C-alpha cells in the first residue's frame, strides 16, 4: 500500500489486506479518536416518542428504535475548518441523540471522516501541505468545535483510511454478485456500481432521472467517464493514478469511492436496517441514495435505514454557505472572536432543522440575548413552576425537532421568572438541567 501522494501502481503480490503499518499520518492502528463524552443531567419524567420527517417516505412518522438506538451520520471531508453548515447538521443529530438518551435508550452512534478524497488532495496541493497533515489538522479542529458546541460524540468515529480493507471486501462482494463491473480501460480499470442492481433504487431521494443526472454531475459524479454502462453509475473503486494514494486489492490497486465508504462503515458497525441515516440535504442524492443501494445490493435488505433524515442548508447574505463561494462562517473563528458557543448553538436552533436558512448578525445577537435572559432567570433562588415548561420542551422536540417552539417554551418561563418571580425553589435547577440535557445549552 502507498499513501504518500506519489506515484502509485499495482503490485504483483498476493492479497493479504491493506498493510496497517502504512496507514500514514492522521490515522492510527487503534482507530481515529472521537472527542470526550459529556455527562448529561437527569431530568424527571419522560417525553413522547420521537417523530421525524423521513425523506424516503416524504412524511413525518414515528422513529421506533429498540433498547439500543442506532444512527449513522455522514462526517466531514477534512480539507477546511468547521463552518456553520456543518454545525447545523451535527446539532440536528445531537438533538436526536439527546432525546433518545432522555428516553432511556442506549445510543450507538457512528460517524465517518472522508480522510482520503479529491477535495483534500486539491486543497493540500493549493496550500503546499501534505494531504495527511491537512486532514489531521482539520480533524483536530473539528473535534475542538464539536466539544465547544457540546455535541455528544459518536461511539465510533471512523476514517476512510482505517476501513480500506472493509471497502475492498464489499467491492469484491458486489463484483461477485454482478452488482458492479470493471470498466474496459487498460490504464485505469475503475470499478462502478450498476445503478439498476436493486429494484428499489431511487426510493430514498424520490428524484426523477433528469434531476439525478443533474445532481450527479454537480456533486462529485463522473457522467462522462468512458466505459461506464450508465452515466449515473457510481464509482466504487478508483484505480491507482500517478500522484494519488492507493492500496493494494485483488482487483487492482486503488482507493475507495465516496459512497461505498459509508456503506462499509455502517454495515460493519450497526448493520443494515438501522434507525437513522443522517446528513445535510445536499447528501440526499447521490451520496445517501448510493450508499443505501450498495448495502442493499449485498444484504438484500429492503431499506438500508428505517429513517433518512436531512438537515437544511445554512446561507449567508442570501446565498448558500459553501467553500466554493468563499462565504463560510467558521465556528472556530467565532469562538476566537469571543462568541459564546452556547449562543452559536442557540442561533442555529432558532430555525427548524429542515429549513434552509440564513445566518446573520441579527440571528447571533438574538441568540446571545436569549442566552443572557435564560441565565438571568435560572440564577434566581426560585421561580414559577417549570414542570409544564419541561413537558412542552420535550413535546416540541419530539415533534420533528421543532426547536423554534421548544425555545419559545423556555423563553416564556424565563420572562415570567424575570418579570414576576416565583416561589418554586426547584424550578431554576429543573430548567437548567432540562436545557442542558435536551438542548445542549449550559446555563
C-alpha angles and dihedrals in degrees: 000000000000124000104159096103093248129114109316122191134170116271126217094231128120116268112257100153128272112313108253093201090068100051090122134216117325094041134071136200089244091055134253113311123240121213126266120291122244125228109231123211117243112245119201117244132018136262134224120279116280119261121191138179109257113211093206095052094035092224143086111260139158121285107223112192124168124233087300114049113208125207135170119194123184112241136208134294096228103226097111141019125283111277129194092264089061091044093052091053096049092044088056093058092038086063090052090050091050094047091051092049091048087054091053100257124143103232121216102194122180127188128178134210118213094216096163115052143113098266089056092051093046094051092046091052091048092051097039095240133126108263091230092054091048091051093047092050095050094044089054090050091048090054090051092050093048091049091050091049090049094239111167109242124243118252088231119034104182133186122211090235090061093054104047091114090054091050092049090053092049094047089051090052091050091050091049091049092051091244092116138040140194116239117239097252118127093198101042112017097186120184122232137189120240104241090210094051090109125045093221097053110144097030095110098057099024089211123151122239095263092053091047092052092050095047093042090059093044098046108052101292126133107217093164096055107132115238097030115133093214126022091231097047105129126235115251102172127014111211116234116281128188111271095020129102116252142180128212118253135170089251094048138294118292143104137272126276118236103253098044090056093065093042092055096044093049096043093051095048109031103007129222125316094033120164106259138011108191144183143115120316090252087069095061089093134051099356104049094033092057100038087055092047093049091054095042092051089061104033099038088226115156090224132015089214131016091223129029108200125185133187123218124248127261120228138190127211092356096309135096111266108245142147092240091059093045092225099120123145104208122212091216092052091052090049092050088052089059099257111154108243088221088062090050089052093048091047091056093044091053089082126057112266094236095051124094103231144171129250112218139164087255091057091053094044091051091048093052090048090050091049092050092050093049092049091048091051097050092045090072121097091234141010144166116306110284101193093100091043092056090046091053091046090055093043095053094046091049089053098079092303095294095187096167090062091040091055090046090056091056091042091057093051092046093050091050091048094050096041102038106012119211146222102240105108092189096052100084092051091046092053091045091052095045094048090048097046099040105028100028094234119133114214 
